[in-house]
Amino acid sequence: MTFPSEIDVNLDNLKQRIFSFTRTYYMIFNIIHFLASILEQLKRQRHYKRIKNLKINFISNFIPVKIQKNK
């Protein structure tokens, strides 16, 4: 009567295979999602830098520039 134990072993093997398969694809999905979020942040940061430079240029137009002394 080894038949039921063989089924259990096969089911455990199948469960293990499915688990490792889904874990691998979940990991790959997480890595892709992480890279996409980094890309999104970089795009936002570049846009933010552009806005920040515009703000700095706008403010620097109103701040009187100090006259440098001739050496």
FENKAZI-V851682 format. One record per pair of residues at least 6 apart in sequence whose ideal C-beta (glycine too) atoms are under 6 Angstrom apart, sorted by the first residue. I is the first residue (numbers start at 0). J is the second residue. Records with the same first field share a line. If there is no record, write none. Layout:
I=J / J
This chain:
none
